[in-house]
Amino acid sequence: VREGDSGVYTFCMCPGGEVVPASSELGGVVTNGMSNHARSGKNAHSAVCVSVLGSDFGNNPYRAVEFQRNLERAAYAAAGGGYKAPASNVGAFLDGRKGLRIGRVEPTYARGVVAYDLWRILGEEYSRALSNGIRAFGKKMKCFSDAEAVLTGVETRTSSPLRISRTEEREAVGLQGLYPCGEGAGYAGGIMSAAVDGMMTAEAIIESLK
C-alpha cells in the first residue's frame, strides 16, 4: 500500500508463531517474530511496517539510527520498563485510542504486554499510514483488521538497508575469514531467503576448507 512516497507492507509472516524480544541495547524494546518447527502456536502473526526514506532524515544515517533508538526507548518507557512491550487491539489503534482487551487473540510476547496508545509512540504520520495500510490489508484478508487482533510494538528492524561487500566465494572483501550472509549483511529479504543464503554460504566455507 502506498502512502505518499513511502509504503506500508507486511513482513516476516509466522504461522503458529510468537512475538519475541529482540532488543540489542539497554532501555529499548524491539520485537520480532518466529515460528517453531511444528508451527503449532495459537496465533499467526507478521510485522506491519511503514518504510522510511533517507530524505526523512536529511540523508543522514546517524539521524536515522537515532530515530530508531528513540522509538525503541519510547516503547520501553511506555510499558514501564522490564522489557515488556506496549500493545493495543487493532480496533483501538484504528480508532486512535488506547485499548487492550484479551479476547480470541492472546498476546504471545513472553516478557508481557501493557496497554498503550501506540499513536503516542509512532506519531501522527506513521500511525496514520499504518492505519490506512491495515484497513487496506483487511479488505483482502479480514484477520488484518479484526478488532480483537493485537498489535505489539515496536519492530524497528527489518531488512538491512546496507550490504557488506563480499567476493564470489562469499568472503568479505578485504577481511579474510569473515563470511557475511543473511538479512543483517544485506543479502536477504526474509526468513526463507536468509536461510538459503546461509546454506549457500556454509557450502562455500566447507569448500574453502577442502
ABEGO torsion letter per residue (X at the ends): XBBEABBBBBBGBBBGBBBBBABABBGBBBBBBBBBAAGABABBBBBBBBBBBAAAAGGBAAAAAAAAAAAAAAAAAAAGEGGBBBBBBAAAAAAGBBEBBBBABBBABAAEBBBBBAAAAAEAAAAAAAAAAAAAAAAABAAAABAABBBBOBBABBBBABBBBBBAAGBBBGBBGBBBBEAAAGABAEAAAAAAAAAAAAAAAAAAAX
